[in-house]
Amino acid sequence: MTELTAPLLGPLAWIDIALLVWFAITAGCVAYVAWDSFRHNPDLAVMKWGWVLITLYTGVFGAGLYVLSAKEPRPNTHEEFVRPLWKQGVGSTIHCVAGDATGIILAATVTALIGFPMGLDLAIEYAFGFAFGLFIFQALFMKDMMGGSYRQALAHSLIPEWLSMNMVMAGMIPAMVLTMMGRDMRAMEPTNLVYWGAMSASVIVGFAVAYPVNVWLVHAGLKHGMTTVRPAAPKKRSAAGKVRPFIILEIDGTPAPAGGQLVKDTVEVGPGERFDVLWQAREPGRWLLHCHINHHTTNDNTEDQGGGGLMLVIEVS
């Protein structure tokens, strides 16, 4: 114990001072990631929030991952930058842990304040973490990528989320037990800094344990990784003025598994890759299929108004 004290916290131990420094750095990291992701990075909105939450829970660890795997290094390079599988795995894990860890932390804090016994609070944390991750972060936030149907998004997300959530809990629960039931029993109380330090460490461990299975889930086509969202160029659409999603049936001639037959309106196609999709027009009119990478639709920027390159207009009568 030091001779220092702080308002509301009282006398400070050295671990408290270290945690205050950690949380101050974390605040700066969260501010940076929030500013950069929402102002500059062409990512899905749910991923922007995921990065903010993960950085809030893990500090420098989350901010470092954001810079290394998701932050667009130069204009119009995000698509290629996030393409490697290890980065796609990071994106999938971010999406999972952001939802699951939020549910787990909320449940753990409430049960600790109420005073539930250890076994019961672990069961509640698992159930709430799984429910928050599946029903909100997966199905609700991703339903537009899966045709707009919440039920369909829920069905596609159930098994992948269950597998990933189990890995998150396999990492977080032992870490929480080790960090909260050691010599400093203040780690059991949400009113103490040590509790939140233990939570931060546990989320980092949970992320590390969940990462390998998320890489496999992305590789198997059962989960998405990181995508790129850019403002659409002006174009003619149908009278409804909306994009019609398609269903991915095959990838490079290999039938997509049932869980990988995702409904999307955008898909990343790498060099030499081929996607077979099922697409149906809503009504008569002109429907435009096009690439979202600017220099692909402007013939390497020689047609600054667009209209060239990877574009296809389908006339439906």
Backbone bond lengths (Angstrom), bond angles and torsions (degrees), N, CA, C in turn:
res aa  C-N    CA-C-N  psi(-1)  N-CA   C-N-CA  omega(-1)  CA-C   N-CA-C  phi
1 M - - - 1.464 - - 1.529 109.24 -
2 T 1.320 116.20 135.28 1.461 120.79 178.09 1.523 109.88 -91.75
3 E 1.317 115.77 179.92 1.463 120.55 177.08 1.527 111.52 -91.83
4 L 1.313 116.92 3.00 1.459 121.67 -178.51 1.525 110.86 -85.00
5 T 1.316 114.90 147.63 1.458 121.30 174.31 1.524 108.76 -132.68
6 A 1.327 115.91 160.54 1.464 121.02 178.78 1.516 109.05 -139.37
7 P 1.318 117.25 145.29 1.466 119.86 177.67 1.524 110.73 -55.67
8 L 1.311 116.52 137.64 1.461 125.05 179.91 1.525 113.15 73.60
9 L 1.338 117.29 -26.95 1.464 120.15 -177.38 1.518 113.12 -97.22
10 G 1.313 116.71 -26.10 1.457 120.17 -178.96 1.518 111.96 77.46
11 P 1.346 117.83 -153.42 1.470 121.47 179.15 1.525 111.13 -60.35
12 L 1.329 115.62 140.98 1.458 120.69 -175.47 1.518 111.65 -109.65
13 A 1.323 115.58 133.09 1.460 121.11 169.92 1.522 107.95 -87.35
14 W 1.348 115.47 168.06 1.460 118.31 -179.34 1.528 111.69 -61.49
15 I 1.330 116.87 -34.10 1.458 119.55 178.15 1.524 110.93 -64.54
16 D 1.340 116.47 -33.57 1.462 120.07 177.78 1.525 111.19 -65.55
17 I 1.325 116.24 -41.43 1.467 120.13 179.23 1.525 110.07 -64.85
18 A 1.346 115.64 -43.37 1.473 119.10 178.09 1.523 110.76 -61.08
19 L 1.326 117.45 -39.76 1.454 120.82 179.90 1.525 111.78 -69.56
20 L 1.326 117.52 -35.99 1.467 119.64 176.27 1.526 110.68 -62.11
21 V 1.319 116.31 -40.67 1.468 120.11 176.56 1.524 109.52 -64.37
22 W 1.339 116.61 -44.83 1.471 121.23 179.48 1.529 111.24 -58.84
23 F 1.340 116.48 -44.98 1.463 119.59 -177.76 1.533 111.52 -70.05
24 A 1.331 116.80 -31.87 1.464 119.27 176.37 1.528 110.40 -66.26
25 I 1.331 116.23 -43.50 1.473 120.09 176.50 1.525 110.16 -63.72
26 T 1.338 116.41 -40.39 1.460 120.95 179.12 1.525 111.14 -60.39
27 A 1.328 117.23 -41.05 1.460 120.64 178.81 1.529 110.96 -59.61
28 G 1.325 116.04 -42.20 1.465 119.63 177.26 1.516 111.73 -65.21
29 C 1.333 116.95 -40.21 1.475 121.06 178.89 1.525 111.16 -63.81
30 V 1.338 116.41 -42.63 1.467 120.37 179.57 1.523 110.49 -62.96
31 A 1.333 115.99 -43.42 1.463 119.56 179.60 1.528 111.10 -60.97
32 Y 1.333 116.46 -42.29 1.465 119.82 -179.69 1.523 111.73 -66.00
33 V 1.343 117.18 -48.47 1.459 120.94 -177.90 1.524 110.41 -62.96
34 A 1.337 117.55 -42.27 1.459 120.32 179.10 1.524 110.79 -62.84
35 W 1.321 116.80 -45.16 1.468 120.86 -179.68 1.528 111.11 -63.25
36 D 1.328 117.30 -47.57 1.457 120.18 -175.15 1.525 111.84 -71.72
37 S 1.324 117.70 -42.30 1.463 119.88 -175.64 1.524 111.34 -69.76
38 F 1.325 117.67 -41.15 1.458 119.36 -177.50 1.527 112.77 -82.06
39 R 1.311 117.84 -23.36 1.464 120.34 -178.69 1.523 113.31 -96.20
40 H 1.332 117.54 -30.71 1.459 119.35 -168.96 1.522 115.22 -127.60
41 N 1.324 119.17 -30.38 1.465 119.42 -170.25 1.524 111.79 -87.80
42 P 1.337 118.36 127.65 1.471 121.79 -176.90 1.524 112.27 -82.99
43 D 1.314 116.92 65.72 1.458 121.86 -176.65 1.523 109.58 -115.76
44 L 1.328 116.51 167.08 1.452 121.10 174.57 1.525 110.23 -61.28
45 A 1.331 117.15 147.59 1.462 120.84 -179.61 1.529 111.28 -59.53
46 V 1.351 117.35 -39.79 1.455 119.98 -179.27 1.522 111.12 -64.23
47 M 1.346 117.30 -33.06 1.455 120.21 177.93 1.526 111.24 -72.73
48 K 1.319 117.10 -34.41 1.466 119.51 175.80 1.529 110.04 -59.91
49 W 1.333 115.97 -47.48 1.463 119.70 177.26 1.529 111.25 -65.16
50 G 1.334 116.35 -36.59 1.457 119.13 177.47 1.511 112.21 -60.96
51 W 1.330 116.79 -44.21 1.464 119.82 178.78 1.527 111.46 -63.84
52 V 1.316 117.03 -39.83 1.470 119.60 179.17 1.531 110.23 -63.07
53 L 1.333 116.79 -45.58 1.464 119.68 -179.03 1.524 111.77 -65.50
54 I 1.327 117.12 -44.16 1.459 119.75 -179.69 1.525 110.71 -63.33
55 T 1.324 117.51 -38.82 1.468 119.96 177.72 1.520 110.39 -67.80
56 L 1.341 117.47 -36.51 1.462 120.52 175.80 1.521 111.00 -60.53
57 Y 1.338 116.86 -39.05 1.464 120.81 -177.16 1.524 112.91 -82.62
58 T 1.335 117.52 -27.57 1.472 119.36 -171.08 1.527 114.40 -123.18
59 G 1.316 118.77 -1.17 1.454 121.46 173.71 1.512 114.87 63.10
60 V 1.322 116.15 -127.22 1.463 122.32 -176.36 1.527 111.33 -59.81
61 F 1.318 117.20 -33.61 1.464 121.45 178.54 1.529 110.56 -57.95
62 G 1.334 117.19 -50.33 1.454 120.98 -179.52 1.514 112.50 -66.74
63 A 1.339 117.34 -42.69 1.465 120.55 179.62 1.524 111.09 -63.88
64 G 1.326 116.31 -38.93 1.463 119.66 178.35 1.511 112.01 -64.50
65 L 1.338 117.12 -42.70 1.459 120.47 177.54 1.529 110.86 -62.60
66 Y 1.322 116.56 -38.38 1.462 120.24 179.42 1.527 110.75 -60.38
67 V 1.327 116.22 -46.82 1.462 120.23 -178.51 1.528 111.00 -66.34
68 L 1.322 116.89 -40.86 1.464 120.87 -174.51 1.525 113.42 -77.16
69 S 1.335 117.62 -28.22 1.464 118.53 -171.25 1.522 115.50 -120.54
70 A 1.334 118.66 -18.20 1.464 118.97 -172.03 1.518 114.85 -128.73
71 K 1.310 118.93 -29.23 1.466 121.49 -175.52 1.526 110.58 -69.18
72 E 1.320 116.60 124.86 1.457 120.71 179.86 1.524 109.90 -64.69
73 P 1.336 118.81 117.57 1.474 120.48 -174.83 1.523 113.29 -71.63
74 R 1.331 116.57 -35.37 1.467 122.50 179.25 1.520 108.27 -143.19
75 P 1.317 119.43 156.57 1.469 120.70 -179.22 1.529 112.02 -54.90
76 N 1.322 115.13 138.60 1.463 123.35 176.61 1.528 113.97 62.54
77 T 1.321 116.89 30.22 1.468 119.97 177.47 1.527 112.66 -119.83
78 H 1.322 117.69 1.96 1.461 120.60 -174.33 1.529 111.89 -62.00
79 E 1.326 116.92 -41.01 1.467 120.57 -177.87 1.522 111.66 -56.35
80 E 1.331 116.57 -48.65 1.461 120.41 -179.33 1.526 111.38 -74.24
81 F 1.320 116.51 -34.31 1.466 120.12 -176.34 1.525 111.98 -64.15
82 V 1.340 117.46 -39.24 1.465 120.12 -175.84 1.523 113.00 -92.41
83 R 1.334 117.99 2.31 1.461 120.90 -174.42 1.533 114.72 -65.51
84 P 1.361 121.41 -37.88 1.471 120.26 -176.49 1.529 112.38 -53.46
85 L 1.321 115.89 145.08 1.459 120.80 -175.73 1.519 112.21 -60.06
86 W 1.340 117.80 -37.01 1.460 118.09 -177.46 1.537 110.74 -64.48
87 K 1.331 116.82 -32.80 1.466 119.51 177.41 1.521 110.86 -74.99
88 Q 1.336 116.61 -37.48 1.454 119.86 175.06 1.530 110.21 -61.49
89 G 1.336 116.62 -37.90 1.455 120.48 176.17 1.512 112.34 -64.93
90 V 1.326 116.63 -38.43 1.466 120.32 176.29 1.525 110.04 -61.79
91 G 1.349 116.48 -45.45 1.454 119.75 179.73 1.514 112.46 -60.52
92 S 1.330 116.61 -42.90 1.458 120.58 178.09 1.529 111.28 -63.02
93 T 1.320 116.57 -41.07 1.470 120.27 -179.99 1.524 111.21 -68.36
94 I 1.339 116.66 -38.77 1.461 120.38 176.69 1.516 110.10 -58.31
95 H 1.328 115.56 -47.65 1.465 120.55 -178.64 1.523 111.05 -60.22
96 C 1.325 116.42 -41.16 1.457 121.03 -179.66 1.526 111.81 -70.01
97 V 1.326 116.24 -54.17 1.467 120.48 -172.89 1.531 111.37 -67.26
98 A 1.335 117.49 -34.32 1.463 119.19 179.33 1.520 110.80 -57.96
99 G 1.330 117.01 -43.74 1.459 119.85 178.99 1.519 112.61 -76.07
100 D 1.333 116.50 -48.97 1.468 120.22 -176.70 1.525 111.80 -63.27
101 A 1.328 116.70 -46.71 1.460 119.79 -177.64 1.521 111.46 -65.14
102 T 1.327 117.19 -35.41 1.467 119.62 177.00 1.518 110.43 -61.18
103 G 1.336 116.15 -46.21 1.456 119.10 177.90 1.513 112.81 -64.07
104 I 1.331 116.72 -41.57 1.467 120.77 -179.59 1.526 110.97 -64.15
105 I 1.335 116.78 -45.68 1.462 120.48 -178.24 1.529 111.16 -64.57
106 L 1.335 116.56 -43.06 1.467 119.41 178.19 1.530 110.74 -61.34
107 A 1.341 116.49 -46.33 1.462 120.16 -178.61 1.530 110.95 -66.00
108 A 1.334 117.07 -42.55 1.473 120.21 -179.40 1.524 111.06 -63.17
109 T 1.318 116.78 -39.39 1.469 120.28 -178.66 1.524 111.07 -67.77
110 V 1.334 115.93 -44.67 1.461 119.37 -179.50 1.525 110.96 -65.58
111 T 1.341 117.51 -45.12 1.467 119.71 -179.13 1.526 111.74 -66.99
112 A 1.330 117.22 -32.70 1.468 119.90 177.09 1.517 110.86 -68.18
113 L 1.319 116.72 -40.79 1.469 119.93 179.26 1.529 111.45 -67.08
114 I 1.339 116.12 -35.75 1.466 119.84 178.28 1.522 111.08 -74.97
115 G 1.349 116.05 -33.63 1.463 120.12 179.59 1.506 113.84 96.93
116 F 1.333 117.97 33.42 1.456 120.78 178.23 1.523 110.33 -67.39
117 P 1.352 118.15 150.66 1.468 120.95 175.56 1.531 110.70 -66.94
118 M 1.349 115.93 159.37 1.460 122.27 -172.19 1.531 113.11 -55.57
119 G 1.328 118.07 -49.85 1.460 120.37 -176.84 1.519 112.59 -61.49
120 L 1.331 116.27 -42.52 1.457 120.55 -178.51 1.519 111.28 -67.74
121 D 1.337 116.48 -41.22 1.471 117.32 -177.83 1.534 111.03 -69.23
122 L 1.337 118.67 -31.80 1.461 120.41 176.10 1.527 111.27 -65.44
123 A 1.342 116.34 -40.72 1.462 120.17 178.29 1.526 110.84 -63.64
124 I 1.336 116.68 -41.69 1.462 120.64 179.47 1.523 110.59 -66.85
125 E 1.322 116.99 -39.67 1.464 120.55 178.93 1.531 110.68 -62.86
126 Y 1.338 116.76 -42.36 1.462 120.03 179.06 1.524 110.23 -62.72
127 A 1.325 116.05 -49.35 1.458 120.36 -176.71 1.526 111.19 -63.47
128 F 1.318 116.93 -44.85 1.468 119.91 -177.14 1.526 111.10 -70.80
129 G 1.339 116.29 -38.42 1.459 119.40 178.08 1.518 111.37 -63.76
130 F 1.335 116.59 -44.14 1.469 120.87 178.79 1.528 110.72 -64.12
131 A 1.334 116.44 -44.12 1.463 120.26 -178.51 1.524 111.51 -65.38
132 F 1.330 117.03 -43.64 1.466 120.26 -179.36 1.524 110.29 -64.55
133 G 1.331 115.81 -42.64 1.460 119.39 179.92 1.512 112.51 -66.81
134 L 1.345 117.22 -44.37 1.461 120.64 -175.33 1.521 112.40 -75.40
135 F 1.335 116.94 -53.97 1.463 120.65 -171.19 1.523 113.61 -76.41
136 I 1.341 117.25 -25.37 1.468 119.47 -177.13 1.527 110.97 -108.50
137 F 1.336 117.26 -63.82 1.465 119.40 -172.34 1.523 112.63 -70.83
138 Q 1.311 118.05 -30.84 1.455 119.47 -179.63 1.526 111.25 -92.59
139 A 1.316 117.12 -68.60 1.462 120.38 -172.07 1.526 113.26 -68.59
140 L 1.327 117.73 -48.35 1.464 120.14 -175.77 1.523 112.00 -68.46
141 F 1.332 116.61 -49.20 1.461 119.64 -175.25 1.526 112.81 -75.21
142 M 1.338 117.89 -19.28 1.461 120.35 -176.16 1.526 113.31 -108.64
143 K 1.326 117.77 4.77 1.468 118.98 -175.22 1.522 112.47 -63.56
144 D 1.334 118.06 -32.15 1.463 119.77 179.62 1.527 112.04 -65.87
145 M 1.339 117.16 -30.30 1.463 120.89 176.80 1.524 111.56 -75.55
146 M 1.335 116.93 -13.89 1.463 121.23 -176.84 1.520 110.68 -116.11
147 G 1.325 115.74 35.29 1.453 120.04 174.05 1.510 115.34 91.36
148 G 1.333 118.63 1.38 1.457 120.91 177.71 1.511 114.29 87.47
149 S 1.334 118.02 0.38 1.460 121.39 -178.61 1.529 109.98 -98.06
150 Y 1.336 116.70 119.04 1.464 120.02 178.43 1.529 110.54 -63.89
151 R 1.328 116.02 -40.74 1.468 119.58 -179.46 1.521 111.25 -62.60
152 Q 1.325 116.45 -42.90 1.466 120.02 179.64 1.528 110.69 -66.03
153 A 1.340 116.10 -40.91 1.463 119.60 177.87 1.525 110.79 -63.01
154 L 1.326 116.19 -37.95 1.467 120.53 178.83 1.517 110.96 -64.64
155 A 1.331 116.37 -42.82 1.462 120.19 -179.78 1.520 111.65 -65.15
156 H 1.343 117.24 -40.88 1.466 120.87 179.58 1.530 111.38 -68.21
157 S 1.323 117.07 -30.71 1.466 120.88 -171.99 1.521 113.73 -90.23
158 L 1.329 118.20 -18.73 1.460 121.43 -168.72 1.528 113.31 -57.08
159 I 1.317 118.03 -58.48 1.466 120.78 -175.41 1.533 111.69 -67.80
160 P 1.346 119.86 -48.56 1.463 119.09 177.90 1.526 113.00 -58.28
161 E 1.336 116.49 -40.44 1.465 119.23 179.67 1.522 111.02 -67.45
162 W 1.323 117.00 -37.94 1.464 120.39 179.04 1.528 110.60 -63.49
163 L 1.327 116.99 -44.74 1.464 120.51 178.76 1.529 110.77 -62.10
164 S 1.330 115.90 -47.25 1.451 120.14 -177.53 1.523 111.55 -66.74
165 M 1.337 116.56 -41.57 1.459 121.36 179.95 1.526 111.51 -61.48
166 N 1.325 116.94 -39.39 1.461 119.61 178.47 1.528 111.35 -61.92
167 M 1.319 116.61 -36.77 1.458 119.72 177.92 1.529 111.27 -69.87
168 V 1.332 116.07 -38.77 1.472 119.53 176.29 1.524 110.12 -59.34
169 M 1.327 116.59 -47.96 1.462 120.76 -179.86 1.528 111.70 -67.22
170 A 1.338 117.15 -35.05 1.465 120.37 178.17 1.520 110.89 -61.66
171 G 1.310 117.45 -28.57 1.458 120.40 176.07 1.510 113.28 -88.83
172 M 1.342 116.22 -42.90 1.468 119.50 -173.57 1.522 113.51 -71.65
173 I 1.326 118.25 -41.86 1.470 119.59 -174.25 1.529 112.10 -63.02
174 P 1.347 119.57 -51.15 1.478 117.28 177.28 1.534 112.58 -60.44
175 A 1.327 116.41 -37.79 1.468 119.11 179.38 1.523 110.92 -64.94
176 M 1.338 117.12 -40.50 1.462 120.42 178.23 1.526 111.07 -65.06
177 V 1.323 116.07 -40.60 1.471 119.54 179.17 1.532 110.30 -63.64
178 L 1.336 116.54 -45.48 1.467 120.35 -177.81 1.524 112.39 -66.76
179 T 1.321 116.83 -40.48 1.466 119.67 -175.44 1.523 113.16 -83.42
180 M 1.333 116.97 -24.57 1.461 119.51 -175.92 1.524 113.64 -98.32
181 M 1.322 117.12 -16.52 1.470 119.04 -176.14 1.521 110.97 -117.45
182 G 1.328 115.68 32.95 1.458 120.80 177.32 1.517 111.23 -92.44
183 R 1.339 115.70 -146.00 1.464 119.99 -177.50 1.528 112.37 -71.14
184 D 1.327 116.32 -33.84 1.465 120.02 -176.75 1.520 109.07 -95.02
185 M 1.327 117.17 95.33 1.452 121.12 -176.20 1.524 112.74 -74.27
186 R 1.328 117.16 -3.43 1.464 119.09 174.29 1.525 110.73 -63.01
187 A 1.337 116.49 -19.64 1.459 120.64 -179.82 1.526 112.00 -66.71
188 M 1.326 117.93 -9.23 1.461 121.01 177.04 1.518 112.06 -87.47
189 E 1.332 117.08 -9.29 1.461 120.99 -173.78 1.523 111.23 -109.17
190 P 1.347 118.30 120.42 1.470 120.73 179.70 1.521 114.30 -62.04
191 T 1.324 117.65 -13.09 1.460 120.86 179.17 1.521 112.35 -83.42
192 N 1.336 117.63 -1.02 1.461 121.73 -178.72 1.528 110.95 -111.44
193 L 1.329 115.09 148.21 1.455 120.84 179.11 1.528 111.96 -60.22
194 V 1.325 116.95 -35.99 1.456 121.06 -175.20 1.531 110.44 -62.64
195 Y 1.308 117.37 -33.28 1.466 121.50 177.37 1.520 110.29 -58.89
196 W 1.331 116.69 -47.04 1.461 120.63 -177.15 1.526 111.68 -73.50
197 G 1.328 116.20 -29.54 1.464 118.76 172.36 1.516 111.43 -65.58
198 A 1.353 116.19 -40.18 1.466 120.40 177.47 1.524 110.86 -64.74
199 M 1.318 116.78 -39.13 1.462 120.72 177.90 1.530 110.79 -63.12
200 S 1.313 116.55 -43.53 1.459 120.86 179.77 1.524 110.89 -60.79
201 A 1.332 116.50 -46.56 1.458 120.53 179.26 1.526 111.08 -63.19
202 S 1.331 117.05 -37.96 1.463 121.22 -178.34 1.524 111.48 -67.78
203 V 1.334 117.78 -37.90 1.467 120.75 178.08 1.526 110.18 -65.21
204 I 1.324 117.06 -39.41 1.471 120.34 178.07 1.527 110.56 -61.87
205 V 1.334 116.71 -43.74 1.464 120.16 178.46 1.528 110.32 -65.19
206 G 1.331 116.84 -43.64 1.459 120.41 178.43 1.519 112.26 -59.52
207 F 1.332 116.43 -39.92 1.464 121.20 177.96 1.527 110.23 -62.72
208 A 1.329 116.39 -45.85 1.464 120.62 -177.65 1.528 111.23 -62.85
209 V 1.327 117.37 -39.56 1.464 120.75 -179.10 1.529 111.05 -72.02
210 A 1.337 117.16 -34.56 1.467 120.88 -177.32 1.523 112.66 -80.06
211 Y 1.316 117.97 -19.04 1.464 120.28 -173.77 1.535 113.47 -60.36
212 P 1.336 121.04 -48.43 1.480 119.46 -177.67 1.524 113.49 -58.30
213 V 1.328 118.25 -42.54 1.467 119.19 -178.66 1.520 110.34 -68.46
214 N 1.333 118.03 -30.82 1.459 119.91 177.54 1.527 111.73 -70.74
215 V 1.327 117.43 -34.76 1.461 119.64 174.05 1.525 109.24 -61.39
216 W 1.325 117.21 -43.67 1.462 120.62 178.62 1.522 111.57 -64.63
217 L 1.332 117.78 -41.53 1.459 121.47 -179.27 1.533 111.23 -63.04
218 V 1.329 116.58 -39.04 1.467 120.14 177.34 1.523 109.93 -67.66
219 H 1.337 116.03 -45.53 1.473 120.50 -179.60 1.521 111.51 -60.54
220 A 1.345 116.32 -35.49 1.467 120.98 -178.93 1.526 112.27 -82.49
221 G 1.325 117.58 -3.09 1.456 120.94 179.97 1.511 113.92 78.68
222 L 1.351 117.55 17.12 1.460 121.16 -178.33 1.528 112.57 -92.98
223 K 1.322 117.45 -17.25 1.463 121.57 176.16 1.522 108.86 -139.78
224 H 1.310 115.21 157.67 1.461 119.77 175.13 1.525 108.65 -91.78
225 G 1.318 116.23 159.39 1.461 120.19 174.68 1.513 109.75 -105.65
226 M 1.325 116.35 -113.83 1.459 120.87 176.67 1.518 109.30 -107.34
227 T 1.309 115.92 141.26 1.452 121.27 177.11 1.520 109.09 -123.99
228 T 1.317 114.92 171.03 1.460 120.92 179.38 1.512 109.23 -118.04
229 V 1.307 116.29 130.34 1.460 121.82 179.26 1.520 108.09 -121.64
230 R 1.322 116.12 116.64 1.461 120.98 178.93 1.522 109.32 -121.87
231 P 1.338 117.07 152.89 1.465 119.17 176.05 1.518 110.10 -57.96
232 A 1.300 116.58 132.87 1.461 120.65 -178.55 1.519 110.27 -70.98
233 A 1.330 115.00 142.11 1.464 119.63 175.60 1.520 109.02 -70.48
234 P 1.345 118.04 152.03 1.463 119.80 177.99 1.522 110.20 -56.68
235 K 1.331 116.74 132.83 1.451 120.16 -178.54 1.512 109.98 -158.45
236 K 1.316 116.26 160.05 1.449 121.23 177.39 1.517 108.65 -81.78
237 R 1.318 114.84 137.06 1.454 119.96 177.24 1.521 108.59 -126.98
238 S 1.306 115.09 -174.68 1.449 118.52 176.34 1.516 108.96 -71.26
239 A 1.339 115.44 173.77 1.469 119.20 -179.06 1.515 110.84 -60.76
240 A 1.345 116.53 -29.93 1.467 119.30 179.58 1.510 111.37 -70.19
241 G 1.327 116.96 -22.20 1.461 120.55 177.31 1.505 114.03 70.21
242 K 1.335 118.50 23.86 1.456 120.71 -177.56 1.522 110.06 -126.75
243 V 1.330 115.79 154.24 1.457 121.23 178.53 1.521 109.34 -80.93
244 R 1.329 116.22 138.81 1.463 121.02 177.94 1.514 109.07 -97.21
245 P 1.328 118.45 120.56 1.467 120.02 -178.89 1.522 112.29 -68.56
246 F 1.334 115.09 166.51 1.457 121.66 176.12 1.519 109.21 -131.48
247 I 1.335 116.14 164.17 1.465 121.90 -179.69 1.524 108.29 -109.92
248 I 1.331 117.53 128.87 1.459 121.78 177.81 1.530 109.38 -77.47
249 L 1.332 116.37 118.81 1.466 121.26 -178.59 1.522 112.66 -100.93
250 E 1.344 117.04 -43.27 1.461 120.75 -178.23 1.520 109.95 -139.44
251 I 1.324 114.84 149.99 1.462 121.42 175.47 1.519 107.59 -125.70
252 D 1.330 116.40 116.62 1.465 122.44 -176.45 1.522 111.89 53.47
253 G 1.329 116.02 39.37 1.453 120.74 177.06 1.505 115.40 83.32
254 T 1.324 117.27 -4.31 1.467 121.34 179.33 1.518 109.45 -99.69
255 P 1.326 118.60 124.49 1.467 120.23 179.90 1.527 111.18 -57.26
256 A 1.314 116.15 133.86 1.460 120.42 177.90 1.522 109.03 -71.93
257 P 1.351 118.27 139.98 1.465 119.74 176.80 1.520 110.48 -62.83
258 A 1.317 116.50 163.14 1.465 120.27 -176.52 1.528 111.37 -53.25
259 G 1.339 116.26 -42.61 1.456 119.15 -179.58 1.511 113.65 -74.09
260 G 1.353 116.29 -12.94 1.453 119.86 -179.13 1.518 113.82 -100.05
261 Q 1.346 117.05 -0.20 1.464 120.61 177.61 1.524 108.80 -81.95
262 L 1.334 114.43 69.16 1.450 121.05 -173.87 1.523 111.22 -77.36
263 V 1.299 115.15 151.10 1.456 121.93 174.59 1.519 107.90 -98.80
264 K 1.339 117.64 118.65 1.458 121.29 -175.16 1.521 110.06 -138.97
265 D 1.327 115.20 165.50 1.456 119.31 169.54 1.527 110.78 -114.29
266 T 1.343 116.56 -3.06 1.463 121.90 176.71 1.525 108.12 -145.92
267 V 1.312 117.23 139.96 1.455 120.72 176.48 1.521 108.57 -141.20
268 E 1.326 116.93 139.48 1.458 121.22 178.38 1.530 109.56 -83.37
269 V 1.316 116.38 125.00 1.463 122.24 -179.05 1.524 108.41 -116.77
270 G 1.325 116.36 116.44 1.451 120.57 -179.48 1.523 111.85 -83.51
271 P 1.326 117.00 171.31 1.473 120.74 178.67 1.526 110.79 -56.51
272 G 1.336 116.85 126.28 1.459 121.43 178.84 1.516 114.98 81.51
273 E 1.339 118.08 -5.00 1.460 120.65 -179.71 1.525 110.87 -80.82
274 R 1.347 116.00 154.77 1.449 121.53 176.17 1.516 109.26 -138.43
275 F 1.320 116.25 131.43 1.453 122.10 175.54 1.527 108.72 -116.16
276 D 1.320 117.11 127.83 1.458 121.87 171.06 1.523 107.55 -98.41
277 V 1.321 116.23 122.61 1.462 120.34 -174.83 1.525 110.04 -127.47
278 L 1.322 115.34 156.56 1.461 122.50 174.59 1.523 107.34 -108.00
279 W 1.350 114.93 118.13 1.464 120.86 -177.10 1.514 109.82 -128.69
280 Q 1.315 116.80 137.55 1.460 120.97 -179.41 1.521 109.05 -132.32
281 A 1.338 115.91 129.52 1.461 120.57 178.95 1.525 109.97 -74.57
282 R 1.320 116.85 144.05 1.459 120.73 178.49 1.532 112.03 -73.70
283 E 1.349 115.07 -34.87 1.449 119.13 -171.37 1.521 108.87 -161.80
284 P 1.333 118.59 168.48 1.463 120.39 177.76 1.525 111.79 -61.66
285 G 1.323 115.32 152.19 1.452 120.83 178.64 1.511 111.20 142.79
286 R 1.310 116.13 -169.36 1.461 121.91 178.37 1.527 109.65 -97.69
287 W 1.309 115.55 128.36 1.465 121.58 178.65 1.528 107.59 -119.62
288 L 1.316 115.15 130.65 1.465 120.85 -174.02 1.524 110.93 -108.46
289 L 1.331 116.67 122.18 1.461 122.39 171.55 1.517 106.84 -105.36
290 H 1.321 116.58 128.39 1.463 118.26 -173.29 1.520 111.30 -154.83
291 C 1.307 115.25 162.18 1.461 122.32 175.59 1.523 109.15 -81.84
292 H 1.339 116.71 148.43 1.462 121.42 179.09 1.526 112.65 -94.47
293 I 1.318 117.24 -0.96 1.458 120.13 179.06 1.530 108.04 -89.58
294 N 1.317 115.94 119.27 1.467 120.37 -168.81 1.525 113.38 -54.21
295 H 1.340 117.33 -47.70 1.459 117.36 -174.59 1.528 112.32 -73.39
296 H 1.331 117.51 -10.36 1.463 119.91 173.84 1.530 111.31 -80.31
297 T 1.320 117.19 -25.85 1.471 120.55 -177.35 1.523 112.37 -102.06
298 T 1.314 116.81 1.99 1.472 120.67 177.93 1.520 111.14 -122.46
299 N 1.353 117.25 19.37 1.469 121.33 -177.74 1.528 110.98 51.29
300 D 1.330 113.39 56.99 1.468 121.33 179.41 1.529 111.12 58.41
301 N 1.342 114.65 44.99 1.468 123.62 174.44 1.532 113.85 69.13
302 T 1.322 117.85 16.65 1.467 118.77 176.32 1.532 111.33 -84.16
303 E 1.333 116.61 -19.37 1.465 120.71 175.88 1.520 107.79 -119.07
304 D 1.342 116.67 89.45 1.459 119.98 -170.11 1.524 113.22 -68.07
305 Q 1.320 118.90 -13.38 1.458 120.99 177.03 1.529 112.32 -95.11
306 G 1.329 116.36 4.16 1.459 119.73 -178.95 1.523 111.15 80.33
307 G 1.295 116.10 -171.16 1.459 120.76 177.61 1.511 114.20 101.04
308 G 1.317 118.48 -1.55 1.462 121.04 179.14 1.506 110.70 -124.84
309 G 1.324 116.03 -177.27 1.462 119.74 174.89 1.513 112.60 72.98
310 L 1.333 115.79 -139.70 1.460 121.82 -171.87 1.524 110.80 -81.57
311 M 1.305 116.20 79.77 1.455 122.64 176.95 1.527 110.25 -137.79
312 L 1.326 115.79 144.32 1.446 120.70 178.55 1.524 108.63 -144.47
313 V 1.322 116.65 123.75 1.457 122.27 177.46 1.522 108.50 -102.55
314 I 1.327 116.15 126.24 1.476 122.46 178.19 1.516 108.20 -108.37
315 E 1.316 114.78 120.67 1.467 121.29 177.56 1.531 108.54 -90.38
316 V 1.310 116.74 121.27 1.462 122.01 178.90 1.515 108.14 -113.43
317 S 1.315 115.87 121.14 1.467 120.18 -177.53 1.532 110.67 -110.84
